Amino acid sequence: MTNKEFAKKIRVETLKMIYDSGSSHIGSAFSYIDILAVLYNKILKVDPKNTQDPIRDRFILSKGHACSSLYATLAIKGFFPINDLVSYGKNGSNLMNHVSHKVQGVEFSTGSLGHGLPFAVGKAKALKLKETKSKIFVLIGDGELAEGSNFEAMLFASHHKLDNLILIIDNNNLQSLTTVKETLNIYPIDKKFEAFGWDFSNVDGHDFNALHEVFGNFISTLNGKPKVIIAKTIKGKGISFMENSVDWHYKSPNKKQLEEGLNQIENA
């Protein structure tokens, strides 16, 4: 399956899940799907049949409200039956509306923003102490950089030379009701990480080849520096009436929007 085909499948399942559950955050879920497709198709060393393998790579989703697309990705890859996706957001389901470690393939439950990177830094340090060559990948939203816990983690990662840590910033520049820049200006992002001693790369978060290349380069570079990929993305990417719209941080699609969305995804 190509990255493009995989991303289409993730979008279809994510849209259906959010429609069926009447839930929200579809814009946030869609913005990083192409990143998920590359990671789980080509990059991560993970085994759906051995989710506790001590030498596995770890992926941590810090923006836990955008979990629907991660659940869809894991189901498509065989971590759990794809039919389980129909329980998303329902009472008693492990597929909660914020990502849960009770789901096979999920490393850490998140919900409060600013927690994923500090946790990932701790895991990266632990792997270093054990001399395990696994990588830690963590994805945060750009708005999360307003959280001070992330800056403490950034300093810790650099100080301890955690070059097994790869941070991905989903840089869609929309945060809740307005832009990140208007909420709390965190730009320029790359200069901040450079000052903190990180290797950084700016990339189009919807360019499969560019993503694959930068992941490959960072995995093979062991220079004592943690890595950050600043991925420029579009919130709601893949459905025209959702793209770059703050409305779809909260709205759930109706039947007509579901059908139109599925049509656009299939014909992209």
N, C-alpha and C positions, 0 to 999 in steps of 0.2 A: 504494500500500500504506500503510495506517495504521501509526502507531507500534506499536499493540497487535498488529497482524498481523505486523509485522516482528519484534517481540520474541518472539512465539510461534515463528516460524520459526527464530530464533537458538537458542531453548531446545531445540527438537526436534533440531536438528543437533548442538548441543553435547552433549546427553545421549547421542545415538547414538555420537558420536566417543569419548566417555569410556568408554562400555560396550565398544565394539569394541576399544579399545586396552588395556582393563584398567587405565586410569590413574586419577589422583585429582584433587583440587582442584575438584570440581564445585560445592561450596558457594561457593567464591571466584568461580568463573566465573559463576554464576547471579546473584550479588548485584548486579552492575553491568550486566546485559544491557539493562535498560530505559534506562539512560544511553546505552549504545551505540546503541540503536534511535533515540533522538532525535538523537544526534550525526550518525549516518551517513544518516539519513532526511531531516533538515531543516536541519542546522546547518553541517556541514563542507563547505568548498569543495574537493572532491577529485574527480579524474577517473580511473576505473579504466583508461582507455585511455592515460593520460598521468601515470603515477605519479611522475615526476620533474619535473613542472611547477614551475618556481621560484617561482611565485606561489600554489601550493597552500597550504591549511591543513595543519598537521601534528598528528597524534594520537599520543601516546606513552603506552604502557602500562607503568607502572613495576612493578606487581605481576605480573611476567612469568609466574609459575606459573599464572595464571588466563587463559592465552592461548587456550584452546579456544573460548571465546565470541567472541573477536576474530577468530580464523580463520574461524569460521562466518559472522560478519558480513561479512567481506571477500569470502568466496565467494558469499554470497547477492547481494551488490552487484556481482558480476562482475569482481572483481580477479583471480580465477583460477577454473578450473572447479570446480564444487561437488563433482564426483566425486573430486577430489583429497583431500577431507576423510577418506576412508577410510584414507589413509596416515598419519594423525595418530599420532604416538608410535612409529611403526615404524622399524626400522633403515634408515638411508639416506634417510629422508624429510626434506624441508625443514621440514615441519610438526612442529617439535620440541616437547617438553613444557614448555619455557620459550620465550617469544616470540622469534622469529628474524627478523632483517632480510632473510634470504634469501627470505622470503615476500613476494609482491607486495602492496604497500599497508602493510607494516610499516616504520616509520621507524627503529627502534632495537631491538637485542637487549637484553633485560633478564633478570635472574634474581636477582642479589644485590639485596636490597631497599635502597632509599635512593639508587639511581642515576638513576632516571628524571627526577626534578625537577631536579637539577643539570645534566643534559644538556639538558633543555628550556629552562632559563634561558639556557644558552649559545646555543642556537638562536634564542631570542627576542632576545637581544642582537645576534646576527649579522644578523637580519632588520631590526632597528632601524638598524644601521649602513649597511645596503644600501638603507634607506628603502623596504623591501618591506612592503606592508600585510597580509600574511598573518598568521594567528593560530596560536599554539602552544597546544594543549590537552594536558594531561598528567593521567593518573589514577593516584593512589596509594592504597594501603590505609591505614586509620587506624593500624594497628600500625606502619607505616613511619615514623610521626612520632617513634618512639623513636630513629631514626637521626640522628646529629648532622649528617650531610651535608645533610639537608633544611633544617635551620635556617640553615646557611651560605647555602644557595641562596635561602631566603626573604629574608634580609638583602640579598643581592646584587640580587635582583629589585626590591626596593623602592628601594634606593639608586640603581639605574640606570633607575628609572621605566619598567619593562617592562609597560606597559598592554596589550601584545599577548599577554600570557601569561594563560591561564585554567587554574587548577589545580582538579581535582575530587578530593575525598576520599571514597572509598568507606567510609562510616562504618557498618559492620555490627557493630562492637564485639565481634568474635570474632577471636582471634589464635592460630592453631595449636591449643593444648590448652585454652585458657580465654578469658576476656574480656580485652579490651585494658586495661580499667580495673584488673584484677587483675595483669596482666603488668607494665605500667608505665603508671600513670595519666597520660594526656596531656590530660585535660579541665581547663578548658573550651578547646576548640579555637578557637572564634571569637575569644575575647579575646586569644589568642596572636597570631593574624594581625592583629588590629586594632592591637596594640602594635607590630607590625613594619611597619605602614603599608600594609597590604593592604585592598582592598575585599572584603567577605565577604557571603555569603548562605547561610542554612540552608534546606534544601529536602528534601522527601520524594523520595528517589531512585527511587521507583516511580510517581510522579505525572507522566505524560507532559506534561500542560499546564504544570505548574509548572516542570518542567525546561526546556521550550521557552521559557518566559517569561524565566527567569533567564539562560539562554544568550543570548537576544536582547538583553536589557538590558546584559549585560556586554560583548558584542561592540561595541555602539554607544557605550559609555562610554569615551572616551579622555581620562582625567584624570590621567595620570601614575602611576597605581597598578596593580600587578598584581592579579588577581582570584582569589578562591577560592570554590568552591561546596562546602559541607559537606553531602553527600548522605546522609541517613539511610536506610540500606538494611537488608535482611534477608538474611543468608547463606543460600544455597539457595533463594531466592525463586522460587516457582512450583511446587514439589513439597512437599506438606505434611510428609512424613516427613523431609525434608532441612532444612527451615527452622529456623534458630537452633540448629543442632546442630553441635558441633565434630567429631562423628564423620565428617562429609562433607568435612572438609578432606583426609582421607586415604583414605576408602573408595571403592571402585568398585562401581557397581550390578550386581546379578545380573540374570538374565533376568526374574524376576518383578518386580523393582523397576524395570527398564527399561520393561516393559509398563505398570505402574501409573503411572510418571512420565509417559510419553507420553500416557496417557489423561487425566491431570490437566491437562497443558498444553493439549491439544486442546479440553478442555471448560471451560477457564477463561473 
